[in-house]
Amino acid sequence: MERNNKILLIEPPFYRLYKDTHSLNRYPLSLGYLAGMIRKETNWSVMAYNADFSSHSEPVKVSYLASTGFYNYLNNLKDLSGRVWGEIRSAISEYKPAIVGISAKSQNFASACIVAKLAKEINRQIIVIVGGPHPSMVGSDVLNCSDIDVGVRGEGENTIIELLNAIDAQKDFNDIKGIVYRKDGHINENAPREFIKNLDSLCFPHENVSEVLKDYEKYPVTAFRNIFATRGCPNSCFFCGSHKIWSRKVRFRSPENVVKEIKSLQKMGLRAIHFDDDTFGINKQYINNLCNAIITHCPGLKWSCELHVNLVDEQTISLMKTAGCYSILIGIESGNNEILREMRKNITIEKALSACEIIKKYGIELQAFFIIGFPQETEDSLNDTIAAMEKSKCDVIVYSIFTPYPCTEAFEFCKDNGLITDDFDVSLYNHQSPANCFCIKINPERFRLLASKIEKIVDKKNSIHRKKRVFSLNTIRKIQNLGVGKSFQKGIRLFTGN
């Protein structure tokens, strides 16, 4: 009998659970890396399916004031009659995979469990493998979901190859590092896997996209604009679990390898890319080398990134601007130095505001991350954060309510201080959940009132920026329609990143 050697990789829905026309209009890099390695190293057929992408998507105006989206999300986790779940059933039924691989973060893990359930309802013989940040954090607890057969911890590119080879040879999983799995009614946790030393050895995520991505033709080209230059983060922020996935030892792709990927993206029609690294560049020497490589080999490229405050200085930002950087996201998080110390951000608000000034001086769009509701938060520290939002003069505020992710130090701190109970359900809490309140010194009712005040400020500021951007783009299009010269049009594209 012919063996079924088909694997379906799925990004579970999250944004679509808030509203069906919301959409993750990007190709998840995790699926791209895995699909590339599977095609390169095995004889398995692979399909990548972003179930959080909607071809019926409409422009989304993000508002932090509407709680209906969160209630829709909760209802869609209970009611499986919605369109998105029907689409997932159809995708699995039509492709008929032997394996379903799901990439799960903590915020979409409840959705990942539903995808696993649907796969098993269609065919109990399907092997369900879950990888991504969440199983890397919680380990064997991922198998508390009875429909998951294998959990992958850490980087999955080499692990998935060994799993597929073992399944092909009908071998046991005992020697496969980096997994937890069921066997004879017991849960086994194997030794951790070593991190990939040479990142240049990996396939480019978009390399096989037209062959592997379901509904590829429906995606905008900008869905493929994201790229990693590094893995790992040397910082030790109290609330972050990145080190459990990538480690604190940073591994760098060579600038030559990054540029090679960028050039292939440019051939696809992309004029702008985004570096998805936790922190772009990590150190100034690497930033210098990468920027100079981009200047030499990718003229005209526009790009954006997330940058640590401590890396911002005149020389670095000037070089980044010359290399085509048009937008920078920085993590200010709080306007209060005591809260920043508790977060272990290794910055002060004064240094953060100085970094903002430098970025704005060079005409680069500034987006700033702010978190409210840290466990030690007070009303005074919240007021300091409101003041910092204004003083930063950022173009966009990326606003979050503190969310303790399982197996982080922050999560254990919240448990020790009675802010989290043993029946904590991660699906009920995410960065915009109105249920979030993990403050020792502010009660939930008062916190919700204060948070609503801040959300109005954020919403107003971001709305103004959206209107300015729409006006600018409409003006640009009118000018382009008048038939102005090519050199001017090129300048416009450089300005907009389009």
N, C-alpha and C positions, 0 to 999 in steps of 0.2 A: 504494500500500500504506500502511495506517495505521501511523504511527510509534508506537513504544513509548516513552511518556514517563513511565515509572514508575521511581522511585528508592527503594531500601531502605537505610535507615540502621541500622547495627548496632553495638551495644556488645558486643565479644567476651567470651566467658566467661573468668573468672579464678577467683573463689571457688568456682564449681561444679566446677572441675577438682580442687580439694582434696577436695570431697565433693559429690555431686550434689544433696543437699538443702540445702547452703549456698546463700545467695541474696543478690544485690545488690537489696534491696527498695527501690529508688528509681528514679526516672526520671532518667537522666543528663542534666544540664543542656545538655551539648554537643548531644545529639540534639534536645532541645527547641528550642534557639535555631535550629538549622539547619532543622528541619522547619517552624518558624514562618515563617522568611524564604522558604523555598521556596514555601509556600502563598500568601504575601503577594505575592511578586514574579514568580512564573512560573506556567505552566499545567501543571507537572509534578504527577503524583500521588506522594505520599510516604507511606511507612510507616516508623515508628521501632520498632526491635526490640531490646530489652535481652535478649541471649542469656545474660546472667549472672543473670537472674531465674528462679527456680523456683517454679511454683505448688504444688510438693510440699514447699516449705520447712518446716523444723522449727526450733524455738528452738535457736540456736547458742550453745554455751558456749565462748568463746574460751579456749584454753589454749596457752601458749607451750611446753608441755612435750612435746606430741605431734608427733613428726616424721613420722608416717604420712601426714598430710595433704600434706606436701611431696612425698613419694614418689608418692602418688596423682597429684599435679599433674604430675610428670615423666612418669609412665606415660601419662596422658591426652593429653600432647603427642605421644606416639608411637603410641598405639593410638586410631584414629579410629572405633572401633565403639561408643563410649559414647553414652548417651542424648542428651547435650547436642549432640554433633555431628550425630546423626540429626535432632534438632529444627531445627538450623540448615539442614541440607539440605532439609527439608520446607518451611521458611519461604521459602527462596529459590525452590524449585521451584513452590510454590503462588502466590507473588506475581508471579513471572516479570518481575523488574525488568530494565531496560536498564542500570542503574547500581547497583552496591553501594558504599555509602560506609561506611567503617569508622573508628571513633574509637579511636586507639591510644595508650596510655601505654607507657613502656619495659617495665613489669612484665607487660603483657599483649600485647606485640608479637608474641611467638611464637604466641600464640593468634590474633591478628589475621591473621597469615600463613596460618594454617590455614583461617580463614574465607575468605580470598581464594582459596586453592587449591580449596576446595569450590565456590565460585561459578564458577570457571573450568571445573571438572569438569562442572558442570551445563550451562553454556553458555559456550563460549569467547568469544562476542561480548560478554559482560557487561564493561562498563568498571568496573574496581575503583579507587576513589579512597580514599586513607587520609589522614586528618587527625588532629589532636590533638597532645598534648605530644611524642610520640616523633618524628614527622617534623619537627616544629618544631626539635627538638634536632639531629637527625642529617642533615637536608637530603637530598641526593641518595642517601645510603647507604640510605634507605628502599627504593629501587628495586633493592637487592640481592636482594630477594624478587621473583622473576620473574613472580609472579602479580599484582603491583601495577602499575597503569598510570600513576597520578598520585599524587604526594604533595603535601599542602597544608601550608604553613608559616605559623605565626601564626594570627590569627583567621580563621575560615573562612566567616563569614556572607555577606560580599560575594563572596568567591572562588567559593563554590559556585554562586551566581547566575550569575556570568560563565561558569563552566564549562558549566552547563546551557544557557545561551543560545548558547554557541559550538557545543555539540553539536546543538542544535536547528537552527542555521543551517549546520551542517556546515563550520564554520570551524576554522582552526588555533588552537592554544593559545598562540602566541608572545607575544601582548600581555596575557595574563592574569598579573597580578602574584601572587607568593606561592606559585608551584607549581614542582615538578620533574616531568618527564614524559618518556615515551619517544616518539621519532619517528625512523622509518627506521633502527631499530637503535641509535640514539644516545640518550644521556640529556641533556636540556636543563634548565637551571636558570634560571628567570626572575628578574627583579628582585624584591626583597621588597615586600610590600604595606604601605601605610600603616595605622596603627592607627585603629580607629573612634573618631572624636572625640566624637560625641554618643551616649553609651550609651542615652539615653532614647529614641532612634529605634528600638531593637531591640524585637522582639515579646517578650512574656512567654513563658518556656519552656513553661509548662503551658497556654497559651492555647487550643491546638488539640488538647490531649492525648487527649480522648475520640475524636477522629476519626482520629488518626494512630498512637497507640501500640498495638502488637500486644498482645492479651490485657489491654487496659486494665481490664476489669471484674474481673480477678483480683488487681489491686494494692490494698494497703491505702491509705487516703487519705494516710497519713504518707509514702508514696513521693513525694509532691509538695511536701514541706515545705522544700526547699532553695532558696536564693535568693542571687544575687550583688548586692552594692551597689556594688562597685568592681572594676576590673581593673588589675593592675599591683602591684608591690611595690617600695618604695624601698630595701629592705635588700639587703645583698650577701653573704649567707651562702655560705661556701665550697663547700658541698655541693649548693646549690640551682640549678636551671636555670629557675626561673619567669620570669626576665627575658627569656629567649629566646622565651617564648610571649606574655607580656603587656607586656614592657618594664619598666624601673624608673620610668618616668613614670606616676604613678597617674592614672587617669581615674575620675571619680565620677559615679554616677547622682544626679540630684537627689533629695532626701528625698521630694518630692512624688511622683515616679515610683516610688520604692521602696514608699512607702505605698500607692499605687494597686495595685501587684502584691500586696502583703500582704492588702489588703482583698478582692481577688479570690480569694486562697487561703482566707481566712476563709469566704467564701461556699461554698467547696467542702467546708467542715466542719473545716478545720484550726484548732486552738487554739494550736498551737506551730509555730515555724519554726526553721530553722537557717541562719545566714549562712555561705555557703561560701567567702567571701573568704579569700585567703592570710593576711591580717591584717585583722581587722574595723576599719573606720573610718579607719585609717591615721594620722589626726591628731585631736586632741581637739576641735577646732572642728567637724569633720564629725560626730563622735560626738555632740556636744552637739545639733547641728541635727537629726540623724536620730532621736535618742532623744526629743526634744521633739515631733517630728512623730508618732512612734509613740504617745506619751502622749496627744496630742490626737485622733488619727484612728483608732487601733487599740486602744481600751481592752480590757483583759483578755488581750491577746496575751502569750504566753510565748515566749521565744526564747533561742537559744544561739549562741555564736560562738567564733572563735579570736582571741586578743588578744595583742599583743606586750607583754612585760614592761614596756617603757619607757612604755607608755600607761597603766599602772595607777597610780592615785592615789585618795585618798578621794573626791574630788569626782566623778571620772569613774565609779567603780564604784557610788557612791550613786545617780547619775543613771541608770545602766544598770539597776540593780535596780528603781528606780521605774518604768522603762519596760518592765519585764517580763523582764529577763534572768535566767534561772534556772541556766545552766551556762556556764562559760568554760573553754576549753582554752588553756593557755599553753605555750610552748616553753622548757622549762628546758634540755633536751638533756643537759647534763653537770653534775656537781657540782664540777668542777675548773676554776678560773679560767684556767689555762693552756690547757686544751682549748677552753674557750669563746673564748679569744682566737684560737686556730688556726681555729676555726669561723667567726670574724668575726660572732659573735652580738651584739656591742655591748652585752653585759650582764655582770654579775658574779653569782656564785651568791648573794651576800648580797642583791643587789637582787631577784633572782628569788624568794628566800624571803620577803622583805618584801612583794612583790606577792602571794604566796600568802596571807599573813596578812590582807592587806586584803580579798581576795576572800572568804576564809572568814568574816571579820568580818561581812560583809553577808549571810551565809547563802546564798551562791551555790555550787552544786556546782562543784568544782574538778577538772579533768582536766589532767594534765601529760604532755607529751611528753618522753621520754628516749631518747637514742641512745647505744649503746655500740659500741666497736670502731672509733672514729675512728683514722686512720692513726698519729697520735702517742700513742695511748692507752698507758697503763702500768697495772700492777696497782694502783698507788697511786691513779691517777685513777679507776679502776673502783670502788675502795673509797669514794672521795669521792662518786661517783654513787649508790652504794647508800645512803650516809648522807643524801644530798639527797632521795632517794625517801622516806625516813622523815621527815626534817625538814619537808618540804613539806606534810605532812598532807593530801595530795590524796586525793580520793575514788577516782579511777581513774588508773592509770598506763597511758599509751599508749606501749608499748615497741617499739623498733626496733633492729635491728643495722645499723650503717652500711653503706650500699649506694651505690657510686659509679655515678651515671647517666652514660651516654655524653654527651660534649661539655660536661660541667661541669668546673670547675677541679679539683674533687676527683678526677675521673676521670683527668685529665691528670697530676695529682700522683702518683696510684697507678701509672700507667704509667711515669712517670719514675723511680719508686723500686722498680720490679720487682715490684709487687704485682698487676699486671694484665698478661697476655700479649696478643699480637696476635690470638689466637683467642678472646678473651673472649666468652662467650655470655651475653647479658643475661638469657635465660630461666632460667638456673641460679641467679640471685641476686635475692633481694628481701629486704625488711626482716625477715622471719622465717625466712629460709633457714638451715638448719643448716650449709650449705656456706660461709657468709659468714665471712671473716676477712681483713681488709685492714690489719692492724696491722704496723708496722715492728718493734716491740719485744716482741711476744708471738707465739709460734708457734701454728699452728692448733690443735694438740692441747690446749695449755694454755688457749687462748682459749675453746675449746668447753667445757672444764671450768668456767671462770669464768663463761661465759655461762649455763650450765645452773644455776649457783648463783643468779644474778640472776633467771633466769626463774622459779625456784621462789618467790622473794620476790615477784615481780610477780604471779604466778598466785595466790598465797595472798591478797595484798592485794585484788586485783580480785574474787576469789571471795567474800570477806567483804562487799564492797560490793554484789555481786549479790544475796546472801542478804538483806541489809538492805533492799534495794530491793524484792525480791519480797515480803518480810514486810510492808513498808509498804503496797504496792499491794493485797495480800490483805486487810489490815486495813481499808483504805479501802473496798474493794469490799463487805466485810461490813457496814460502817457504812452504805454507800449502800443495801444491800439491806434495811436496817432501816427505810428510809423517812424519813431525817432531812430537815430543811428544805432548801429550795432554796439559801438563802444559804450554808449550811454546805457543801453539795455544790459550789457555785461556788468556795468557798475551797479545797476539796480539789483541784479541777481546776487552779487557779492554782498550787498547791503542786507537783503532779505534772507539769504541762505537758501533760496529756492532755485 
